[in-house]
């Protein structure tokens, strides 16, 4: 009897698994769905750009919203695998959710989408695997566990409001920055800048494959920062720069960028723009000496961890677009005054606005693995576009795309590759060993 009961329970369990598996397959033969269109090269872990052996130049599509199967699956995934946003989203939780999205809402495109949709522009270039947000209609079939979509019609759009409310919920820190007072970084005898405590922790760096816009240097991967630090609560303003350096930077003579450089706005409360690499380091050296601490540019990981306030909740840039202050593709005033919007949960203003934040790391598109305290590649990119090596920049508006993102590059002369202007903020190392402001 006991063996029979066990056998029956096993059959029931297998039956439930079969029902569960069947529920995970599309019932509809024709579907309309919205999501992210991209090159598979952008999602394969060990395929780097400019790799002659790369055979993954196929179109894939991550469905976020759509008919029947898509909406039902998304609802189930959010219920089973996405945490309560009110408690923050850890790196492991964000990674698991992306894995489940890939298993159940990734589609391979079977036909030439450029012929079907002439308005769709998608690059399979060595340096650009950009994502496009699209609505597609087509026939769906499943083969050997993979889902295929033959597109019959569709459109490209820039409305990033397709994400469910859970993904658009406000960021909540996984690691709160309470318990440590702010630090006043003295600039001269009269002026100082407040710095916020950023605790050590882990997060899911980069952008999930279903987010747009995103580029090849935003591969999502877990990063652990083992040391706390302080970060200036605002980008370095023109008043702060002049207090330390005496006069404003001279923008680089980049011909194609003249239309941007000529529109630099002046004002003490505006972020300082187009500071070159050597001058930034001299700025940091002088502050380090005056305050008896180590002041420097943040690494890309330190900047993004602070911008996310230790949460791995996606999609970061889309959530901040409505409140971003600064260049939006139309304004003649690139930067505006700092503190025009609300701070993030760590008390940092203007992380995703005003311009592109210069960070320490050299430009690099190939980080697709877990990291601890990363500082970027040792050798810079060989593309010496500005007559100087390129570094990463974060949080600006990419050309005419009216949304801040993580993909940027600028030269050591202060010139910017993405359109717009370069700005920066600084951090203070080893915050746990510093006496903060009383």
C-alpha positions, 0 to 999 in steps of 0.5 A: 500500500505504501509503495502504491501511494508513493508511486501514485504521488510520483505520477501526480507529480509528473503530471503536474510537471507536464501541465506546468510545462505545457502551460509554458508553451504558446497556445496561439499560432499568431501573436502580437507582442512588444519588447526588445529586438537585438542581435544574439551576440549581445547576450551570448556570454563568451562571444566578444565583438570583432571575433572572426569566429562569431556566428551568433549574428541572429535576430532575437526578441525578448517579449515583455507585453503581448497576447495571451501567452506573453502576458500570462507568462510574464505575470507568472514569472513576476509572481514566482521569481521576482521579489517584492520591490519594496524590499529591494532587488538583489543581484541573484534575484535579478539574475534569476529573473533574467534567466527565466525571461530567457527560458520562456520569453525569448524568440528567434526571428526566422525571416529577414526583418529589414525586408518585413519592416523597412523602418527597423534599423538594427546593426550587426556591426563589430562595435554596436549591438544596440537594442530596438523597442518594437511591436511585432506580429507573426506566427509562432512555433516551438522546436526543441525547446526554442521559440521561433517567430516569423514576423509579418508586420510590426513597428518600432517605437520609443515608448518605454512604458511597456514594462509591468509596474513591478519592474518600474517600482522605485529603487529600494536599497538592498544595503541601506546607507544609514548609520554613517554620517555625511562627509564635508569635503572642503574645497577652499576656505569657504566652500565645501561639498557634501558627500554621501556614504555608500556602503559595500555590497553586491549588485547586478551591473549592466542592463537586462536583455529586455531593456532598451536602449542598451548596448554591447558594453552593458552585459548584465553580470554580478559585481561585488564591491568590498569597500565602502566610499563617499560620493559627492551628492552632486556632480562637481559644479563650476563654482566647485571647480573654480574654487580648486582650479581657478578657471573653467576648463577649455573644451576640446577642439573636436570639429564635429562636436562644435555644435555641442561645445558652443552651447555650454552654459555657464553658472556656478550651480551648473555642472562643470563640463569637458574637463580633461583627464589630467585636470580632473586628476589634479583636482582630485590631488588637491582635494586629497591633500587639503582634506587628508583623504584619497579623492578620485574618480569612481570606477564604472562599478562604483558609479553604477552601484551608487546610481542604483542605490545598491538595488538591482531593480530593472530597468534603471534608465527607463524609470528615471527618464520622466524626472531626468533634468538636463539635455533631452535632445531639444534643450539648448541648456545642456546641464541646468542647475544641479539638484533640480530633481529628487535625489536617489535613495542614497541621497545622490542628485543628478546621477541620470541627468545633466550629461555623461559622468566620466569614470575611471575605467578605460572603454571596454565592451567585453566584461561578461563575467562576475567581478569583485572590485573591478577597475576596468581593463589594464590596456585602453581601447586601441581606438584613439578617436580623440587623440587620447585613450577612451574611458567609459562614461555613464548616465547621459543621453545617447544622441537623440534617444530621449533616455539616459543610459549606461553606454558612453565613451569619452577621450582623456581630453574631455571630448565625448563620443556619444553627443552631449557633454562630459561631467564628473563627480568624485569619491573618497576611498575607505569611508569606514576608516574616515571620521565623518562630519559631526 
